[in-house]
Structure formats: structure tokens, C-alpha cells
Amino acid sequence: MSLTSELADPRSALAQWCAQVFTGTASMADQVTSAVRDVAPVRPEGDVPLRHWAEIGGAFGQRMADLVQPAPPYAALLGLLRAGWISPAWAHDQAAHYPSHRGLPPEHRVRALDFRPAATGWLDLAMPSDPAPRGHAGTEHTWADLLERSRAYLATHAPAGTLSRSGPEAGLARTAWLLTLCEDIYRTGLVDDRLARLFDNGQPAIRQLRGLAEERQVTELVALTEKLHERGTLWQLRQLAGNPAAGQPLGIAAPVIVPGWADGDILLGAIAPDTGIDERGTTLIDVKPVLAVRDPAKIGRWLWQILLYAWLDTGDLYHIRRVGLLLARHGSLVAWTVDDLRDGLLGQRDLGERARDDAQDIVGDILTRHGLPWPVA
């Protein structure tokens, strides 16, 4: 259950409300289609299994998170926990090693994975502890080695705000793809058979784990990053982040809008909890790794979602003033101010605050039914 699944369900009260109120959806969707109409997308090599699309999308999403902020791969660590390969204490310790969490007060570092940076502070997700901490020492050593190498490789070859070229990007692609498999364990509770076989045969070497990604998958992920160079989109992302100094974060990776229900992809402009934000506010970007951008209904749901993300930040934790879509296979970014997207979706009708309040009320009812807190503190 999530905001994404609510909007995808035509029976949902929220989806029905959006369809009824956002009468300008088709026109706004056409702006997105027009932006990539003449752009040749990055395509897979040959026929690919269905899971290929989700794996590439997840891996590219992880690469964009690393581009924006050197932060823990939150969902991947939670996946390792769910698989029983690590203990909660180990996961918190690993999270504390990432640059994003260096400013976390000492008393909270023992729960580092619970904390996420917001624009001007920290969001404490207060995740429940495992009553019987698990984790095999040998398995933890393997994952610790992988993550430590990954942090060092990123810092050397692709520090925050930069994309490398083919050689280093291929190495980063392998790690991002592997972390996607771990994230899937958190989302589904299932361990991918390719990953499970390695651990069934003992403690795998790092080269075995990283070697799970097929060469054509690595090639495709590298091509996606090259597309950002080719289209000038990396420059656009840096502009929206306020052009921070080389090696500095562009913002926040995986901002949590509503804990347990709505997570964003990347937030540009919020540099760190203790440094403040650009006076123009931040830009929330959803990463879309789709091949075809022609379905107005699907694009419309994307637009509803990113506007709702901004509206659901009721405490203004992230100061979201712009939103956008990064169309990964086209290397294209389409962005609006929150007000412009709102007015476009509403068909220019003067319903802004009323529509926002109605949407928040509907979401509040949904969250209450599922036992989730609302609003976010």
C-alpha cells in the first residue's frame, strides 16, 4: 500500500478525486510527451525478460541517488535485514558510515538507519527493532566489504554531483544493480533466485556478487548516464540544485514524504540539515525509466503523484517549490513550479488551496485506515 498503488487503482477514492478535479491532466501530459517526441530513447539489447525493466529502473534510480547525495542505500539495507543476512546493529553502523549521516548527533548514530536528512533537520522514522536480531558474521563481513568498496569507489571516481564515463560507470552500475536486488527483498519479502544460489553455496566473493549483473545490463546503465551528458541534463540538475561546489551533494536522496507510504526519488537544492536551502526552495524529481512516453493516463498519474508529494509535505520539511520528471531513457528533464503544475492540472481554475486541503483530507482518511500517522511531525 502506497501513494503509487492508490493512484493506480481506479476504485481508490484518491484516484477518483484526481480524475474528477484535475481536468487539465491531458494538456499537462502532452507537455511531457512533447518534450521527448523527437528524442531517441536508450533501448535494451535484444529481447529481455520482464524483470529486466524493473531491475534497470531500480539500478538507475540508485545511481541517481548516489549522484545527488552519498547516502545509505536505505531500502537495500532493509532488504538485507529482511533476508536475515545482517543484524539491526550492523545496519545502523553501516548507515552511520555514509557522508550524509556524518552530521547526525552522536546519541542518534546507534540508530542511524532510522534517521533521514530533511531540508533543515532530521526525520526520525523510529523503525521497530527486530526482537531477535539476526545476521551471520561471515555474511555481514561480505556486505561490509562490498559497501566500503562502493563508498570509496564513488568518492574516487564519481563524487556527489558528477557522472563519470564508461569505465567507472560500469563498475558503479554493477553495484547499483546488486543493491536493487537487495531492495526488492525489502519490497516483496522474496530473495531473487540468482542471489539466493550464491549464499546457498557458502559465502560468495565480492566479484561473484557484482558479477550477477549481465554485461548487456551494465552496458545499458552506462548508456543511460551517457544520455544525461549528451542531453545536457546533468547541467540542468546541477542548476536546480543551486550549482554547489564540486563534490558537494546536490540535495537529498530518497526523501521520505509520508513514512511508510510516500517516498520521493531525489530532492535538489537541500544540501544538508545544517546548511539550509536555497531561498527559491527545492525541486522534487521523480525518475521514470520508461521507454514509451505516450500514454496520457499513465503520465497523468505521474503528475498527480509529484504534485501530491509537494502537498503532503505538510510540515514543509523539504521546502518543495518545484517538481519534475526525469525521463531516464530519453535523458530529459521536465519541471514546473508547484503552482504552475497545480494550475495546469486544475485547468487554470482558482481551486488551489481548496484542492490541496481536499486531497490532504482524503489521504488522511486512507492513512488512518492503515494505522499510519498523519500529518507527519
C-alpha positions in Angstrom: 0.0 0.0 0.0 1.4 3.3 -1.1 0.6 6.5 -2.9 1.6 4.9 -6.2 -0.7 2.0 -5.7 -3.6 4.2 -4.6 -3.3 6.3 -7.8 -3.1 3.2 -10.0 -6.3 1.7 -8.5 -9.3 3.3 -10.3 -11.5 2.2 -7.4 -9.5 4.4 -5.0 -11.2 7.5 -3.6 -7.9 9.4 -4.2 -7.6 8.3 -7.8 -11.3 9.1 -8.5 -10.9 12.5 -6.9 -7.8 13.3 -9.0 -9.6 12.2 -12.2 -12.6 14.4 -11.3 -10.7 17.6 -10.1 -7.6 17.6 -12.4 -9.4 18.5 -15.6 -6.2 19.8 -17.2 -4.4 16.5 -16.9 -4.4 15.6 -20.6 -2.9 19.0 -21.6 -0.2 18.8 -19.0 0.6 15.2 -20.0 1.0 16.4 -23.6 3.8 18.8 -22.4 5.7 15.7 -21.2 5.1 13.8 -24.4 6.2 16.8 -26.5 9.4 17.1 -24.5 10.7 13.8 -25.7 8.9 13.3 -29.0 12.0 13.7 -31.1 14.4 12.0 -28.7 15.7 8.5 -29.5 15.5 6.6 -26.2 18.1 4.1 -24.8 16.8 0.6 -25.6 17.8 -2.8 -24.3 19.9 -5.1 -26.4 17.8 -7.8 -27.9 14.8 -9.5 -26.2 14.8 -9.1 -22.4 12.8 -10.8 -19.7 10.0 -8.8 -18.0 12.1 -8.3 -14.8 14.8 -6.6 -16.8 12.8 -3.3 -17.0 12.3 -3.1 -13.2 15.9 -4.0 -12.5 17.3 -1.4 -14.8 14.9 1.2 -13.4 15.9 0.4 -9.9 19.6 0.4 -10.6 19.4 3.7 -12.5 17.4 5.1 -9.6 20.2 4.1 -7.2 22.8 5.7 -9.5 20.8 9.0 -9.4 20.5 8.8 -5.6 24.3 8.5 -5.5 24.7 11.4 -7.9 22.6 13.6 -5.6 23.9 12.5 -2.2 26.3 9.9 -0.8 23.7 8.4 1.5 23.0 4.9 2.7 21.1 2.6 0.3 18.2 2.6 2.7 15.9 0.1 1.1 18.7 -2.2 0.3 19.9 -2.3 3.9 16.3 -3.0 5.0 16.2 -5.8 2.4 19.4 -7.4 3.8 17.7 -7.2 7.3 14.6 -8.9 6.0 16.7 -11.7 4.4 18.3 -12.3 7.8 21.8 -11.7 6.4 22.6 -8.8 8.8 21.6 -7.6 12.2 19.9 -4.2 13.0 23.1 -3.0 14.9 25.2 -3.8 11.8 22.7 -1.9 9.5 22.8 1.2 11.8 26.6 1.1 11.9 26.8 0.9 8.1 24.4 3.8 7.7 26.4 5.9 10.0 29.5 5.5 7.8 27.9 7.4 4.9 28.8 11.1 4.4 25.1 12.1 4.6 25.0 11.0 8.2 28.2 12.4 9.5 26.3 15.4 11.0 23.9 13.1 12.9 24.2 13.8 16.6 26.3 11.1 18.5 23.4 9.9 20.6 21.5 9.0 17.4 24.2 7.3 15.5 23.4 3.9 17.1 20.0 4.2 15.2 21.5 5.8 12.0 19.3 3.9 9.6 16.2 5.3 11.3 17.2 8.9 10.5 16.8 10.7 7.2 18.0 14.2 6.4 15.4 16.8 5.6 16.0 20.3 4.4 16.6 21.8 7.8 16.7 18.9 10.3 16.4 15.2 10.6 13.3 13.0 10.2 13.2 10.1 12.7 11.4 7.2 11.3 11.6 5.3 14.6 11.6 1.9 12.9 10.8 -1.0 15.2 13.8 -3.1 16.3 14.0 -6.8 15.4 13.1 -8.6 18.7 15.6 -11.3 17.8 18.5 -9.7 16.0 19.8 -11.9 13.3 22.8 -11.7 11.0 25.6 -14.1 10.3 29.1 -12.8 11.0 30.5 -14.1 7.7 27.6 -12.6 5.7 28.0 -9.3 7.4 31.7 -9.2 6.6 30.9 -9.8 2.9 28.3 -7.0 2.7 30.5 -4.6 4.8 33.4 -5.2 2.3 31.0 -4.5 -0.6 29.6 -1.3 0.9 33.0 0.0 2.0 34.4 -0.5 -1.5 31.4 1.1 -3.0 31.8 4.2 -0.9 35.4 4.5 -1.7 34.8 3.9 -5.4 32.2 6.6 -5.6 34.3 9.1 -3.7 37.2 8.5 -6.1 35.6 8.1 -9.4 32.2 9.9 -9.2 31.9 12.2 -6.2 28.5 13.8 -5.5 27.2 15.8 -8.3 29.2 14.1 -11.0 28.8 11.3 -13.5 31.9 9.5 -14.7 32.4 7.9 -18.1 32.1 4.3 -19.3 34.8 2.5 -17.3 34.0 3.8 -13.8 30.3 4.0 -14.6 30.3 0.3 -15.5 31.7 -0.5 -12.0 29.0 1.7 -10.4 26.3 0.1 -12.5 27.2 -3.4 -11.2 26.9 -2.3 -7.6 23.7 -0.3 -8.2 22.1 -3.3 -9.9 23.1 -5.6 -7.0 21.6 -3.1 -4.5 18.4 -3.2 -6.5 18.1 -7.0 -5.9 18.5 -6.3 -2.1 15.9 -3.5 -2.2 13.5 -6.0 -3.9 13.8 -8.2 -0.8 12.5 -5.3 1.3 9.7 -4.6 -1.1 8.5 -8.1 -1.7 9.9 -10.3 1.0 11.4 -12.6 -1.6 15.1 -13.3 -2.3 16.0 -13.3 -6.0 17.0 -16.8 -7.1 20.3 -15.6 -8.6 21.3 -14.1 -5.2 20.0 -16.9 -3.2 22.0 -19.5 -5.0 25.2 -17.7 -4.2 24.5 -17.7 -0.5 23.2 -21.3 -0.6 26.7 -22.3 -1.7 28.5 -20.5 1.1 29.9 -17.0 1.5 30.2 -15.5 -2.0 33.2 -13.4 -3.0 32.6 -9.7 -3.9 33.4 -10.4 -7.6 30.6 -13.1 -7.6 28.1 -10.7 -6.2 29.0 -7.9 -8.6 29.2 -10.4 -11.5 25.4 -11.2 -11.2 24.6 -8.3 -13.5 24.7 -9.2 -17.2 27.0 -7.3 -19.5 24.1 -6.0 -21.5 22.5 -4.7 -18.4 25.8 -2.9 -17.4 26.1 -1.5 -21.0 22.5 -0.2 -20.8 23.0 1.5 -17.5 26.2 3.2 -18.7 24.2 4.4 -21.8 21.6 6.0 -19.6 24.2 8.0 -17.8 25.8 9.0 -21.1 22.4 10.2 -22.2 22.4 12.7 -19.3 25.7 14.1 -20.6 24.5 14.1 -24.2 21.3 16.0 -23.5 22.8 18.5 -21.0 20.5 17.1 -18.3 23.3 16.8 -15.7 23.9 20.5 -16.1 20.1 21.2 -15.5 20.1 19.1 -12.4 23.1 21.0 -11.0 21.4 24.3 -11.9 18.3 23.3 -10.0 20.5 22.3 -7.0 22.0 25.8 -6.9 25.3 24.9 -8.6 27.1 23.6 -5.4 30.9 23.3 -5.4 32.5 20.2 -7.0 32.0 17.1 -4.9 29.2 18.6 -2.8 25.7 17.0 -2.7 23.1 18.3 -5.0 20.4 17.6 -2.4 18.7 14.7 -0.6 18.5 11.1 -1.9 15.2 9.2 -1.3 13.3 11.9 0.7 10.6 10.4 2.8 7.4 12.4 2.3 5.0 10.3 4.3 6.8 7.5 6.2 5.7 4.0 5.1 3.5 5.4 2.3 5.2 8.0 0.1 8.9 8.2 -0.8 10.4 10.5 -3.3 13.3 9.8 -5.6 15.6 12.8 -5.5 15.4 16.3 -4.0 17.6 19.0 -5.4 18.7 22.1 -3.5 18.6 20.8 0.1 22.3 20.4 0.7 22.4 19.2 4.3 20.4 19.5 7.5 22.8 22.1 9.0 23.4 24.2 5.9 19.9 25.4 5.0 18.5 25.7 1.5 18.4 28.0 -1.5 15.8 30.8 -1.0 14.0 29.5 -4.1 13.2 26.3 -2.3 13.9 22.8 -3.6 12.9 20.7 -6.6 11.5 17.2 -6.1 12.2 14.9 -9.1 10.7 11.5 -9.9 12.8 9.3 -12.0 10.9 7.5 -14.8 12.9 4.8 -16.7 10.1 4.0 -19.2 10.7 3.5 -22.9 7.4 5.0 -24.2 6.0 8.3 -23.1 2.7 8.3 -24.9 0.0 7.2 -22.5 -1.8 10.3 -21.2 -3.4 8.3 -18.4 -0.1 7.0 -17.1 1.7 10.3 -17.5 -1.3 12.0 -15.7 -0.8 9.7 -12.7 2.9 10.7 -12.6 1.9 14.3 -12.5 -0.8 13.8 -9.8 1.8 12.0 -7.7 4.5 14.6 -7.8 2.0 17.4 -7.0 0.6 15.3 -4.1 4.2 14.8 -2.8 4.5 18.6 -2.5 1.1 19.0 -1.0 1.7 16.1 1.5 4.8 17.8 2.9 2.5 19.4 5.5 5.4 20.4 7.8 7.3 21.9 4.9 10.2 19.6 5.9 11.7 19.8 2.4 10.6 23.3 1.2 9.4 21.8 -2.2 8.7 24.7 -4.6 9.3 22.9 -7.9 8.6 19.4 -9.1 9.7 17.4 -12.2 10.1 14.2 -14.1 13.4 12.8 -15.2 12.7 10.6 -18.2 15.7 8.4 -17.9 15.8 6.6 -21.3 15.4 9.9 -23.0 17.9 11.8 -20.8 15.3 14.5 -20.5 14.0 16.6 -17.5 10.6 18.3 -17.5 9.9 20.5 -14.5 7.4 23.1 -13.2 6.9 25.2 -10.2 4.4 23.6 -7.8 2.0 26.4 -8.5 2.3 26.1 -12.3 1.7 22.3 -12.2 -1.2 22.8 -9.8 -2.9 25.4 -12.1 -2.2 23.3 -15.2 -3.8 20.2 -13.7 -6.7 22.1 -12.4 -7.3 23.6 -15.8 -6.4 27.1 -14.5 -9.5 27.1 -12.2 -9.0 29.0 -8.9 -9.2 26.0 -6.6 -5.6 25.8 -5.4 -5.9 25.8 -1.6 -9.2 24.1 -1.6 -8.0 21.3 -3.8 -4.9 20.9 -1.6 -7.0 20.7 1.5 -9.4 18.2 0.0 -6.5 16.0 -1.2 -4.9 16.1 2.3 -8.3 15.1 3.9 -8.6 12.1 1.5 -5.0 11.0 2.2 -5.6 11.4 5.9 -8.6 9.0 5.8 -6.5 6.5 3.9 -3.6 6.6 6.3 -5.8 6.4 9.3 -7.4 3.2 7.9 -4.0 1.7 7.6 -2.8 2.8 11.0 -0.3 5.3 9.7 0.3 8.7 11.4 -1.0 11.9 9.8 0.2 14.6 9.4 3.9 13.9 9.5 5.6 15.6 12.5 
